[in-house]
Amino acid sequence: MKNKQNISEEALIRKFQKGDSKALVPLVKRYHKLWCALAYEILKDADLAKDVAQEAWKVIIASLPTISATVKFKAWGARIVKNKSIDELRRQLRLRARQQALLRTGFNWEVNEAERIGKEERYRAVLKVYKTLSEEHRQVLRLFYVDKYSLKTMASLLGISEGTVKSRLFHAREKIKKNVKVT
């Protein structure tokens, strides 16, 4: 009898579809390293590439019961890995853009880079405090820093005076500064 490593993908998929969960093992052995490498080519981060490949396997395994056994498994799986990698790359780019926007919000941390907490940790800390702010404070921060509205436009949109917008913006900044410790 053939070794499971030599069994065709089609046969392994059929076995899996019939309830043999062990039929998945040879497929993983054949393609996991290849798909980690594919994700790495896109992401340029080995740990992130492994995570993306793992996420792709979740999608693949969830789809196996319903796909045709004659599917070109290698190409199909690689496409899922590629799409997941691109999605992750986009997510990383959005995260960096949000972090940079947040850092341009007027918070001036003039501390040596080696002595500061990591940018991502700081972003998380600011975000944590942001979530605790009242809706009015979050709203003015979002309108001012993310949507780039002027104070006058914000006042008009919110139906409040420009002075109230300034006050809310000031207090929101102060609460964030007070609660985000910079060493």
C-alpha positions, -999 to 999 in steps of 0.1 A, spaced: 0 0 0 12 35 -7 26 57 20 2 86 29 28 110 16 25 96 -19 -13 96 -19 -28 121 -43 -43 153 -31 -77 142 -46 -77 110 -26 -67 128 6 -95 153 2 -120 126 -4 -108 107 27 -111 139 47 -146 145 33 -156 110 44 -145 118 80 -109 108 81 -93 138 98 -59 122 96 -60 126 58 -52 163 65 -18 156 79 0 148 46 -15 179 30 -2 200 58 32 184 56 33 190 19 23 226 18 27 244 52 64 254 47 57 264 11 27 286 21 47 301 50 74 310 24 47 325 1 33 346 29 69 357 39 75 369 3 46 393 7 49 403 43 87 402 49 81 390 85 86 354 94 64 353 125 36 372 107 39 349 77 35 318 100 4 334 115 -11 342 81 -4 306 69 -21 293 100 -51 315 94 -52 303 58 -52 267 70 -83 275 91 -101 287 59 -89 257 39 -99 232 65 -133 248 69 -138 247 31 -125 211 25 -158 194 32 -176 213 5 -150 217 -23 -146 194 -52 -120 167 -46 -106 175 -81 -97 210 -71 -60 219 -78 -53 220 -41 -19 235 -43 -30 265 -64 -63 269 -45 -45 269 -11 -17 292 -24 -44 317 -35 -60 317 -1 -25 323 15 -18 351 -9 -51 368 -3 -47 365 35 -12 379 32 -23 408 12 -52 414 36 -27 414 65 -3 437 46 -32 461 41 -41 458 78 -5 466 88 -4 496 65 -37 509 80 -24 504 115 8 523 107 -12 551 91 -34 553 122 -4 553 145 13 581 125 -20 601 125 -22 596 162 13 607 167 6 639 147 -23 647 170 -4 673 190 11 650 216 47 659 218 68 632 233 103 647 232 120 617 247 149 597 233 136 568 211 156 543 230 140 554 263 104 555 251 80 526 251 74 511 217 53 530 193 28 502 191 25 500 229 20 537 230 -7 535 203 -25 508 223 -22 529 255 -37 559 238 -64 538 222 -73 523 255 -77 558 271 -95 570 240 -121 542 245 -128 554 280 -135 590 269 -170 602 266 -187 601 232 -184 639 229 -146 638 235 -141 609 211 -162 626 185 -142 659 185 -109 639 184 -121 619 155 -134 649 136 -103 670 142 -75 644 138 -89 617 116 -114 636 94 -93 669 95 -123 692 101 -117 728 112 -130 739 145 -156 760 128 -168 731 106 -169 708 136 -190 734 156 -214 736 127 -216 698 123 -222 692 160 -245 721 165 -224 736 193 -203 767 197 -167 768 185 -156 775 221 -173 743 232 -155 724 205 -122 739 217 -130 730 253 -139 694 244 -108 690 223 -86 704 251 -101 682 278 -99 651 256 -62 657 249 -55 664 286 -72 631 296 -51 612 271 -19 629 281 -26 624 318 -34 587 314 -7 577 289 26 575 307 56 583 287 89 573 303 
